[in-house]
């Protein structure tokens, strides 16, 4: 009996030992499985981090480049703003100077127009015909005109410019000249600038000089000067050889 009890106990202990060993094996297997999964997770996280790290590095480089570009543009804009301020100040100074000059011109333009009307009376007819459009634009009353200051200045400058051009050239024209009351002949006239002129008809019988006066040009006849004046004009026209030709002169 005692032997059977001992045998039963032995079997029981052995069974318990086997069960315990099996439980430890299962636990170990589960732990090992968890360790493997953990290592896999860690490996995946490391791979993902490397990818993200590369993306972040590229992003940082891109942002640094963008920062440098924006910084350069900002410096350029600041420089442009400074140059624009300098130009604005320069233009403002020029505007003030022009405004002051305009005030001086505006105060004197009426007097200049009156003087110009007096001067026009002394200009030769061919020049007057040429500048008639400008003469017509001179206001009758300088204190009551719709013309702008610029237009009024332009008129005077245009007249003076044409007068200066005429004065530095020799001008030849064909004109009708009244040599006596009721008698008019066709003459060739050679203007020597604004100072004097010579005229002669086709026959050389009627000839003389012209010169300006306060009331317009006078054309006195000069006897026995027809031949020399005719030769003078022929030389100018090219029908005579170039030569010295004595002609009457008037010194004022």
C-alpha positions in Angstrom: 0.0 0.0 0.0 2.7 2.4 1.0 4.5 1.6 -2.3 1.5 2.5 -4.3 1.1 5.8 -2.6 4.7 6.6 -3.3 4.3 5.6 -6.9 1.2 7.8 -7.3 3.0 10.8 -5.8 5.9 10.3 -8.1 3.6 10.2 -11.1 1.9 13.3 -9.9 5.2 15.2 -9.4 6.4 14.2 -12.8 3.2 15.3 -14.4 3.4 18.6 -12.7 7.0 19.0 -13.8 6.1 18.3 -17.4 3.2 20.8 -17.3 5.5 23.4 -15.8 8.1 22.9 -18.5 5.5 23.1 -21.3 4.2 26.4 -19.8 7.7 27.8 -19.7 8.3 26.8 -23.3 5.1 28.6 -24.4 6.0 31.7 -22.5 9.5 31.7 -24.0 8.0 31.3 -27.5 5.6 34.2 -26.9 8.4 36.4 -25.6 10.6 35.5 -28.5 7.8 36.3 -30.9 7.3 39.7 -29.2 11.0 40.4 -29.4 11.1 39.6 -33.1 8.1 41.9 -33.8 9.7 44.6 -31.7 12.9 44.3 -33.7 10.9 44.5 -36.9 9.1 47.6 -35.7 12.4 49.2 -34.7 13.9 48.4 -38.1 10.9 49.9 -39.9 11.0 53.0 -37.7 14.7 53.5 -38.5 14.1 53.2 -42.2 11.2 55.6 -42.1 13.3 58.0 -40.0 16.1 57.9 -42.6 13.6 58.8 -45.4 12.1 61.6 -43.3 15.6 62.8 -42.4 16.5 63.0 -46.0 13.3 64.9 -46.8 13.9 67.3 -44.0 17.5 67.9 -45.1 16.3 68.7 -48.6 13.6 71.0 -47.2 16.1 72.8 -45.1 18.4 73.3 -48.1 15.5 74.6 -50.2 14.3 77.0 -47.5 17.9 78.3 -47.0 18.2 79.0 -50.8 14.8 80.7 -50.8 15.8 82.8 -47.8 19.0 83.9 -49.6 17.0 84.8 -52.7 14.4 86.8 -50.8 17.2 88.5 -48.9 18.9 89.5 -52.2 15.6 90.8 -53.6 14.9 92.8 -50.5 18.4 94.4 -50.6 17.8 95.2 -54.3 14.4 96.7 -53.6 15.9 98.8 -50.8 18.6 100.0 -53.2 15.9 100.8 -55.8 13.8 102.6 -53.3 16.8 104.7 -52.3 17.5 105.6 -56.0 13.8 106.4 -56.5 13.9 108.7 -53.6 16.9 110.5 -55.0 15.3 110.8 -58.4 12.1 112.1 -56.8 14.1 114.7 -54.9 16.0 115.7 -58.0 12.8 116.0 -60.0 11.2 118.0 -57.3 14.1 120.5 -57.3 13.9 120.8 -61.1 10.2 121.4 -60.9 10.7 124.2 -58.4 13.3 125.8 -60.7 11.0 125.5 -63.7 8.1 126.9 -61.8 10.3 129.9 -60.8 11.5 130.3 -64.4 7.9 130.1 -65.7 6.9 132.8 -63.3 9.6 135.1 -64.8 8.6 134.3 -68.4 4.9 134.7 -67.6 5.5 138.2 -66.1 7.4 139.3 -69.3 5.7 137.4 -72.1 3.2 140.2 -72.8 6.0 142.7 -73.3 7.9 140.4 -75.6 4.8 139.9 -77.8 4.4 143.6 -78.1 8.1 144.0 -79.0 7.7 141.2 -81.5 4.9 143.0 -83.3 7.1 146.0 -83.7 10.0 143.9 -85.0 7.8 142.2 -87.5 7.2 145.5 -89.3 10.9 145.6 -90.1 11.1 142.1 -91.5 11.3 141.5 -95.3 8.1 140.4 -97.0 9.3 136.8 -98.0 10.1 136.1 -94.3 6.8 137.6 -93.2 4.9 135.4 -95.6 6.7 132.3 -94.2 6.0 133.1 -90.5 2.4 134.3 -91.0 0.9 131.3 -89.1 3.0 132.3 -86.1 2.2 136.0 -86.4 -1.5 135.2 -86.5 -1.1 133.4 -83.2 0.3 136.4 -81.4 -2.6 137.6 -79.1 -4.2 140.9 -79.8 -4.4 141.6 -76.0 -1.6 139.8 -74.1 -3.7 140.2 -70.9 -6.7 138.4 -72.4 -5.7 135.3 -74.3 -6.6 131.6 -74.1 -3.2 130.5 -75.3 -1.0 128.7 -72.8 2.3 130.1 -71.7 4.1 127.3 -73.6 2.2 128.2 -76.8 3.0 131.9 -76.5 6.7 131.1 -75.9 6.7 128.7 -78.8 5.4 131.5 -81.1 8.1 133.9 -80.2 10.9 131.3 -80.4 9.5 130.2 -83.8 9.5 133.7 -85.2 13.0 134.5 -83.9 14.3 131.2 -85.2 13.1 131.8 -88.7 14.3 135.4 -88.6 17.8 134.3 -87.5 17.8 131.7 -90.3 16.8 134.3 -92.9 19.5 136.7 -91.6 22.3 134.2 -92.1 21.4 133.4 -95.7 20.9 135.1 -99.1 17.4 134.9 -100.5 16.4 135.6 -104.1 12.7 136.1 -105.0 10.6 137.5 -107.8 8.4 140.4 -106.8 6.2 143.2 -108.1 7.7 146.6 -107.3 5.9 150.0 -107.7 8.6 152.2 -109.1 6.3 155.2 -109.5 2.7 156.1 -108.9 0.6 153.7 -110.8 3.6 151.9 -112.4 4.6 148.4 -111.3 7.3 146.2 -112.7 8.3 142.6 -112.1 11.8 142.5 -110.5 14.2 140.0 -109.2 15.2 140.8 -105.6 18.2 139.6 -103.7 17.9 139.8 -99.9 21.2 140.1 -97.9 19.9 138.8 -94.7 17.7 141.2 -92.8 19.8 144.3 -93.5 19.5 145.1 -97.2 18.3 143.9 -100.6 18.9 144.7 -104.3 16.3 144.6 -107.0 16.3 144.9 -110.8 13.9 144.4 -113.6 14.6 142.2 -116.6 15.9 145.1 -118.7 18.1 146.6 -116.0 16.4 149.9 -116.3 14.7 149.8 -113.0 16.9 148.9 -110.1 17.6 149.9 -106.5 18.1 148.9 -102.9 15.8 147.9 -100.1 16.3 148.4 -96.4 14.1 148.1 -93.3 12.6 151.1 -91.5 10.4 151.3 -88.5 7.4 151.4 -90.8 8.5 148.7 -93.2 10.9 148.3 -96.0 11.7 151.2 -98.4 12.8 150.6 -101.9 14.5 153.6 -103.4 15.5 153.5 -107.0 19.2 154.0 -107.8 19.9 155.3 -111.3 22.7 153.7 -113.3 22.9 150.8 -110.9 20.7 148.5 -112.9 23.5 146.8 -114.9 25.7 146.0 -111.8 22.7 144.8 -109.8 21.6 142.7 -112.7 25.1 141.1 -113.0 25.1 140.5 -109.2 21.8 138.6 -109.3 23.0 136.7 -112.5 26.1 135.6 -110.6 23.9 134.4 -107.7 21.7 132.5 -110.0 24.7 130.9 -111.8 24.2 132.4 -115.2 27.4 134.6 -114.8 30.8 133.6 -113.7 31.8 134.3 -110.1 33.4 137.8 -109.9 33.6 140.9 -107.7 30.8 143.3 -108.7 30.7 146.8 -107.1 27.1 147.7 -106.0 25.7 150.6 -104.0 25.7 150.2 -100.3 23.9 151.9 -97.4 25.6 152.4 -94.0 23.3 153.4 -91.2 
